[in-house]
Amino acid sequence: MSSPKDICIKDFAYPLPDERIAKYPLPERDRSKLLVWRGGEITDSQFFRLSGYVPQGSLMVFNNTRVIRARLHFRKATGALIEIFCLEPHTPHDYQLSFAARGRCTWTCLVGNLKKWKEGRLEQTVTVGGKILTLTAERLGESGTGHEIVFDWGDGQTAFSEVLEAIGELPIPPYLNRATEEKDLTTYQTVYSKIKGSVAAPTAGLHFTPAVLADLDSHGVERAEITLHVGAGTFKPVKSERIGGHGMHAEWVSISRETVERLLAHGGHCIAVGTTSVRSLESLYYVGVMLLGGSHSPEEELHVPQWLPYETEDGGRPTVTTEEALRAVLRHLDDHGLNAVQFSTQIIIAPGYDFHIVNAMLTNFHQPQSTLLLLVSAFVGGRWREIYDHALAAGYRFLSYGDSSLLMRGNE
């Protein structure tokens, strides 16, 4: 078989009329359509009926990340509007420490209208809890993914998370072609979101309601959580003709000891809610592979490179079983006295990928020629087009606020 790097992205094009992109969610999240694909057979249903398709005793894994108000707007004395889009913390690098910072922190950011901000500080007045503060932003230099921006609000009591809540704007996907509205603050968060850090929602989870979760519980479906903070790179288009020329974005992942143990208790397999959970869980397997292979030194941060799943010394697939990989992760946690494994991942899941942990997944319908569509194709053995043709013909709504699919291979 040829290398996944040789895949032509134009082979993953399909017609998506603008009117099929859902600009807003349905009034009731769980009334969205649900396409169920099981080993090649398609069934049309609705999301609130999900428990009827999930085998009793299954483990379902959710991404509990929460979208932050990542967009900040500053106006210069000249009148020029500068947008600063916070991507990830730089100093302190830890998300929670950065959100808790009082007075000063540095983030890696995208800058809109950069040509109008050659030098100097930007500033604006912020009111937090009745207290008036002056927030300044100063550009320190460029990094690999954006600009290092130091924020200073000269206050030893107010946390950066409070500053963002006071003046930040929740980012919604660019393809919605509209401004963020008040209701997006609720509808663009999952009902189980907890850990702040994403600049985009894990959208497969937007369909869940407390009633659907309770129904899954009553049907004997177990639940576990991971955290992957979704970056703006999730919207990055593939511009190269072949995917070997596309650089995947890195995203931060945290998976608790409890989740690893529950995966082991379920034979190392689960149903992943969303492509972010798929990336996290499949990357977890490769973290275990790296730990077993001795390719990671204790001083280094754990990182899963983009092409690791396809590059082995003999050109074959890893011989490490899922159970061995997960047990290696648990040993790593024991050796370092940790309750969670944290790592970054650049993994690209494309046709030719062998899945190790995920045997069923919930996901929305993705953009043409996107890496997310490559992931779906890999999971359904290349049969993505018949699924998408059916969804288009049957009136499904597409992208972040659209409908969803439950993809199950074989008899799972």
C-alpha positions as CSV (number, residue, x, y, z in Angstrom):
1,M,0.0,0.0,0.0
2,S,1.2,3.5,-0.8
3,S,2.1,5.9,2.0
4,P,-0.7,8.1,3.4
5,K,1.5,11.0,2.6
6,D,0.7,10.4,-1.1
7,I,-3.1,10.8,-0.6
8,C,-4.5,13.6,-2.8
9,I,-6.7,15.9,-0.9
10,K,-8.8,16.7,-4.0
11,D,-10.1,13.1,-3.7
12,F,-11.9,14.3,-0.6
13,A,-13.9,17.0,-2.2
14,Y,-17.7,17.0,-2.3
15,P,-20.3,19.7,-3.1
16,L,-21.5,21.5,0.1
17,P,-24.0,24.3,-0.7
18,D,-23.9,27.2,1.8
19,E,-27.6,26.6,2.7
20,R,-26.6,23.1,4.0
21,I,-24.2,24.6,6.6
22,A,-26.1,25.1,9.9
23,K,-25.7,28.7,11.0
24,Y,-27.5,28.1,14.2
25,P,-28.3,25.0,16.4
26,L,-31.7,23.6,16.7
27,P,-33.8,24.9,19.6
28,E,-33.5,21.5,21.3
29,R,-30.0,20.0,21.0
30,D,-31.1,16.4,21.1
31,R,-33.7,16.7,18.3
32,S,-30.9,16.8,15.7
33,K,-30.7,14.1,13.1
34,L,-28.5,11.1,13.8
35,L,-27.1,9.0,10.9
36,V,-26.2,5.5,12.1
37,W,-23.6,3.7,10.0
38,R,-23.0,0.1,11.1
39,G,-20.6,-1.9,8.9
40,G,-22.0,-0.3,5.7
41,E,-25.7,-0.1,6.6
42,I,-27.2,3.3,7.1
43,T,-30.1,4.1,9.4
44,D,-31.7,7.5,9.8
45,S,-32.7,8.4,13.4
46,Q,-32.6,11.3,15.9
47,F,-30.1,12.0,18.6
48,F,-32.3,11.5,21.6
49,R,-32.6,7.9,20.5
50,L,-28.9,7.3,20.8
51,S,-29.1,4.8,23.6
52,G,-30.9,2.4,21.3
53,Y,-27.8,2.0,19.1
54,V,-25.1,1.9,21.8
55,P,-24.4,-1.6,23.1
56,Q,-25.1,-2.1,26.8
57,G,-21.9,-2.1,28.8
58,S,-20.0,0.1,26.4
59,L,-17.6,2.8,27.5
60,M,-18.2,6.2,26.0
61,V,-15.5,8.8,26.2
62,F,-16.2,12.5,26.2
63,N,-13.9,15.6,25.8
64,N,-14.7,17.9,28.7
65,T,-12.9,20.9,27.4
66,R,-14.6,24.3,27.6
67,V,-14.4,27.1,25.0
68,I,-12.8,30.3,26.3
69,R,-13.6,33.9,25.2
70,A,-10.4,33.9,23.2
71,R,-10.9,37.0,21.0
72,L,-9.8,40.4,22.4
73,H,-10.3,43.7,20.6
74,F,-8.2,46.8,21.1
75,R,-8.6,50.1,19.4
76,K,-5.5,52.3,18.7
77,A,-5.5,56.0,19.1
78,T,-5.6,56.2,15.3
79,G,-8.9,54.3,15.3
80,A,-7.4,51.1,13.9
81,L,-9.1,48.0,15.4
82,I,-6.6,45.2,16.4
83,E,-7.9,41.7,17.2
84,I,-5.8,39.4,19.4
85,F,-6.9,35.8,19.3
86,C,-5.4,33.8,22.2
87,L,-4.3,30.4,21.1
88,E,-2.4,28.8,24.0
89,P,-0.5,30.0,27.1
90,H,3.2,30.7,26.8
91,T,4.2,31.9,30.3
92,P,3.1,30.2,32.4
93,H,2.8,27.4,29.9
94,D,0.2,25.5,31.9
95,Y,-3.4,26.4,31.1
96,Q,-4.7,26.4,34.6
97,L,-1.7,28.4,35.9
98,S,-2.1,30.9,33.1
99,F,-5.9,31.4,33.7
100,A,-5.1,31.8,37.4
101,A,-2.3,34.4,36.8
102,R,-2.9,37.6,38.6
103,G,-1.5,40.7,36.9
104,R,0.5,39.4,34.0
105,C,0.8,36.4,31.6
106,T,2.0,35.7,28.0
107,W,0.1,33.9,25.3
108,T,0.7,32.7,21.8
109,C,-1.8,34.6,19.7
110,L,-3.0,35.4,16.2
111,V,-3.2,39.1,15.4
112,G,-5.7,40.6,13.1
113,N,-4.8,43.9,11.3
114,L,-1.2,43.3,12.2
115,K,0.0,45.9,9.7
116,K,-1.6,48.6,11.8
117,W,0.3,47.5,14.9
118,K,4.0,47.9,14.2
119,E,5.1,48.7,17.8
120,G,4.1,49.9,21.2
121,R,1.4,48.8,23.6
122,L,-2.3,48.5,23.1
123,E,-4.5,49.2,26.1
124,Q,-8.2,49.3,27.1
125,T,-10.2,49.7,30.2
126,V,-11.7,46.6,31.8
127,T,-14.3,46.4,34.6
128,V,-14.1,43.2,36.6
129,G,-16.4,42.8,39.6
130,G,-16.9,46.5,39.9
131,K,-13.1,47.2,39.8
132,I,-11.7,49.2,36.8
133,L,-8.5,47.9,35.4
134,T,-6.3,48.9,32.5
135,L,-5.3,45.9,30.3
136,T,-2.3,46.3,28.1
137,A,-1.0,44.0,25.3
138,E,2.6,44.1,24.0
139,R,4.0,42.1,21.2
140,L,7.3,40.3,22.1
141,G,8.0,38.5,18.9
142,E,6.8,35.6,16.6
143,S,6.6,31.9,17.5
144,G,5.9,28.9,15.3
145,T,2.1,29.4,15.3
146,G,1.7,33.1,16.0
147,H,2.9,36.0,18.1
148,E,3.9,36.1,21.7
149,I,1.8,38.7,23.4
150,V,2.3,39.7,27.0
151,F,-0.9,40.9,28.8
152,D,-0.6,43.1,31.9
153,W,-3.4,44.4,34.0
154,G,-1.4,45.6,37.0
155,D,-3.5,43.9,39.6
156,G,-2.5,41.3,42.0
157,Q,-6.0,40.1,42.8
158,T,-7.8,39.6,39.5
159,A,-7.2,36.4,37.5
160,F,-6.7,36.4,33.8
161,S,-9.7,34.1,33.4
162,E,-11.8,36.9,34.9
163,V,-10.3,39.4,32.5
164,L,-11.2,37.2,29.5
165,E,-14.8,36.7,30.9
166,A,-15.2,40.5,31.2
167,I,-14.0,41.6,27.7
168,G,-13.3,38.5,25.6
169,E,-15.5,37.3,22.7
170,L,-16.3,33.6,22.3
171,P,-14.9,32.5,18.9
172,I,-17.3,30.7,16.6
173,P,-16.2,28.9,13.4
174,P,-15.3,31.2,10.5
175,Y,-17.5,29.3,8.0
176,L,-20.6,30.5,9.9
177,N,-20.0,33.9,8.4
178,R,-21.6,35.8,11.2
179,A,-20.7,37.5,14.5
180,T,-20.9,35.8,17.8
181,E,-24.3,36.3,19.5
182,E,-25.2,36.1,23.2
183,K,-26.9,32.7,22.8
184,D,-23.6,31.2,21.4
185,L,-22.2,31.6,24.9
186,T,-24.5,28.7,25.8
187,T,-25.1,26.8,22.6
188,Y,-21.4,26.6,21.6
189,Q,-20.5,24.8,24.9
190,T,-21.2,21.1,25.6
191,V,-23.4,20.6,28.7
192,Y,-20.5,18.6,30.3
193,S,-17.8,21.2,29.6
194,K,-15.5,21.8,32.5
195,I,-11.8,22.5,31.8
196,K,-11.2,25.9,30.1
197,G,-8.8,26.0,27.2
198,S,-10.4,25.5,23.8
199,V,-10.9,28.1,21.0
200,A,-13.4,25.8,19.3
201,A,-16.0,23.4,20.6
202,P,-15.8,19.6,20.3
203,T,-19.0,19.8,18.3
204,A,-20.1,16.2,18.4
205,G,-20.8,16.8,22.0
206,L,-23.1,19.7,21.4
207,H,-26.0,17.3,20.8
208,F,-26.0,15.9,24.3
209,T,-28.5,17.0,26.9
210,P,-28.9,15.9,30.6
211,A,-31.8,13.7,29.4
212,V,-29.7,11.9,26.8
213,L,-26.9,11.3,29.3
214,A,-29.3,10.0,31.9
215,D,-30.8,7.7,29.2
216,L,-27.3,6.3,28.4
217,D,-26.7,5.7,32.1
218,S,-30.0,3.8,32.5
219,H,-29.1,1.6,29.5
220,G,-25.8,0.6,31.2
221,V,-23.5,2.7,29.1
222,E,-20.5,3.8,31.1
223,R,-18.9,7.3,30.7
224,A,-15.4,8.6,31.0
225,E,-13.7,11.9,30.2
226,I,-10.5,13.2,28.6
227,T,-9.4,16.8,27.9
228,L,-8.1,18.0,24.6
229,H,-8.0,21.7,24.1
230,V,-9.1,22.3,20.6
231,G,-6.9,24.8,18.7
232,A,-7.6,27.1,15.8
233,G,-5.7,24.7,13.7
234,T,-8.7,22.5,13.5
235,F,-10.0,25.0,10.8
236,K,-6.7,25.1,9.0
237,P,-7.3,24.1,5.3
238,V,-5.1,21.6,3.5
239,K,-3.4,23.7,0.9
240,S,-0.9,21.1,-0.4
241,E,-1.9,18.8,-3.2
242,R,-0.9,15.7,-1.2
243,I,-1.3,15.5,2.6
244,G,2.4,14.8,3.1
245,G,2.8,18.5,2.6
246,H,0.3,19.5,5.3
247,G,1.6,20.3,8.8
248,M,-0.8,19.3,11.5
249,H,-1.4,21.6,14.5
250,A,-0.4,20.4,18.0
251,E,-3.1,20.2,20.7
252,W,-2.7,19.6,24.5
253,V,-4.2,16.5,26.0
254,S,-4.8,15.3,29.6
255,I,-6.1,11.8,30.4
256,S,-6.6,10.7,33.9
257,R,-5.5,7.5,35.5
258,E,-9.1,6.6,36.1
259,T,-9.9,6.8,32.4
260,V,-6.9,4.7,31.4
261,E,-7.9,2.1,34.0
262,R,-11.5,2.1,32.7
263,L,-10.3,1.6,29.1
264,L,-8.3,-1.4,30.3
265,A,-11.4,-2.8,32.0
266,H,-13.2,-2.5,28.6
267,G,-10.5,-4.4,26.7
268,G,-8.9,-1.2,25.6
269,H,-11.8,-0.2,23.5
270,C,-14.5,2.5,23.6
271,I,-16.9,4.8,21.7
272,A,-15.3,8.2,21.2
273,V,-17.5,11.3,21.2
274,G,-16.0,13.5,18.5
275,T,-12.8,13.6,16.5
276,T,-11.0,15.3,19.4
277,S,-11.6,12.3,21.6
278,V,-10.5,10.0,18.7
279,R,-7.2,12.0,18.4
280,S,-6.7,11.9,22.1
281,L,-7.3,8.2,22.6
282,E,-5.4,7.0,19.6
283,S,-2.5,9.3,20.6
284,L,-2.7,7.7,24.1
285,Y,-1.8,4.4,22.4
286,Y,1.3,5.9,20.8
287,V,2.3,7.5,24.1
288,G,2.4,3.9,25.5
289,V,4.4,2.7,22.4
290,M,6.9,5.5,22.9
291,L,7.3,4.7,26.6
292,L,7.8,1.0,25.9
293,G,10.3,1.8,23.2
294,G,12.4,4.0,25.4
295,S,12.2,6.8,22.9
296,H,11.1,9.3,25.5
297,S,13.5,10.7,28.1
298,P,12.1,11.8,31.5
299,E,13.1,15.4,30.9
300,E,11.2,15.7,27.7
301,E,7.5,16.6,27.4
302,L,5.5,13.8,25.9
303,H,4.7,14.5,22.3
304,V,3.1,12.4,19.5
305,P,4.5,13.4,16.1
306,Q,2.3,13.8,13.1
307,W,3.5,10.7,11.1
308,L,4.5,8.4,14.0
309,P,1.7,5.9,13.3
310,Y,3.0,5.3,9.8
311,E,6.8,5.2,10.4
312,T,8.3,2.1,11.8
313,E,11.8,0.6,11.2
314,D,10.5,-2.3,9.1
315,G,7.7,-0.3,7.4
316,G,5.1,-2.4,9.2
317,R,2.7,-1.6,12.0
318,P,3.5,-1.5,15.7
319,T,3.5,-4.9,17.4
320,V,2.5,-3.4,20.8
321,T,-1.0,-4.4,21.8
322,T,-3.4,-1.9,23.1
323,E,-3.3,-3.4,26.6
324,E,0.5,-3.3,26.7
325,A,0.4,0.4,25.7
326,L,-2.2,1.3,28.3
327,R,-0.3,-0.6,31.0
328,A,2.9,1.3,30.0
329,V,1.1,4.6,30.6
330,L,-0.1,3.4,34.0
331,R,3.5,2.4,35.0
332,H,4.6,5.9,33.8
333,L,2.0,7.5,36.1
334,D,3.1,5.2,39.0
335,D,6.8,6.0,38.5
336,H,6.2,9.7,38.5
337,G,3.5,9.9,41.1
338,L,1.0,11.4,38.6
339,N,-2.8,11.2,38.5
340,A,-3.0,12.0,34.8
341,V,-0.8,11.7,31.7
342,Q,-0.4,15.0,29.8
343,F,1.0,15.3,26.3
344,S,0.7,17.2,23.1
345,T,-0.3,15.5,19.8
346,Q,0.2,16.3,16.2
347,I,-1.2,13.0,15.0
348,I,-2.8,12.8,11.6
349,I,-5.4,10.1,11.1
350,A,-5.8,9.3,7.5
351,P,-6.7,6.3,5.3
352,G,-4.2,3.6,6.1
353,Y,-4.3,4.2,9.8
354,D,-4.9,1.3,12.1
355,F,-7.2,2.1,15.0
356,H,-6.2,0.7,18.4
357,I,-8.6,2.0,21.0
358,V,-11.7,3.6,19.2
359,N,-14.1,1.1,17.8
360,A,-17.1,3.4,17.3
361,M,-17.4,7.2,17.1
362,L,-19.9,10.0,17.2
363,T,-19.1,12.9,14.9
364,N,-20.7,15.7,12.9
365,F,-20.4,16.2,9.1
366,H,-17.1,17.9,8.2
367,Q,-15.8,20.3,5.6
368,P,-14.7,19.0,2.1
369,Q,-10.9,18.4,1.8
370,S,-10.3,18.6,5.6
371,T,-8.2,16.5,7.8
372,L,-11.3,15.6,9.8
373,L,-12.8,14.1,6.7
374,L,-9.6,12.1,6.3
375,L,-10.1,10.7,9.8
376,V,-13.7,9.7,9.0
377,S,-12.6,8.0,5.8
378,A,-9.9,6.1,7.7
379,F,-12.5,4.9,10.2
380,V,-15.1,3.7,7.7
381,G,-12.6,2.0,5.4
382,G,-12.9,4.7,2.7
383,R,-16.7,4.6,2.4
384,W,-17.1,8.2,3.5
385,R,-18.6,9.3,0.2
386,E,-21.7,7.1,0.4
387,I,-22.3,8.3,4.0
388,Y,-22.0,12.0,2.9
389,D,-24.1,11.5,-0.3
390,H,-26.8,10.0,1.9
391,A,-26.7,12.8,4.4
392,L,-26.9,15.4,1.7
393,A,-29.8,13.7,0.0
394,A,-31.6,13.2,3.3
395,G,-31.5,16.8,4.4
396,Y,-28.9,16.5,7.1
397,R,-27.4,19.8,8.4
398,F,-23.6,20.1,8.2
399,L,-20.6,21.3,10.2
400,S,-20.4,22.6,13.8
401,Y,-24.1,23.4,14.5
402,G,-25.3,20.6,12.2
403,D,-26.4,17.0,12.7
404,S,-24.3,14.0,13.7
405,S,-23.4,10.5,12.8
406,L,-22.7,7.3,14.9
407,L,-20.1,5.3,13.0
408,M,-19.7,1.7,14.1
409,R,-17.5,-0.9,12.4
410,G,-18.6,-4.5,12.0
411,N,-20.9,-5.7,14.7
412,E,-19.8,-3.3,17.4
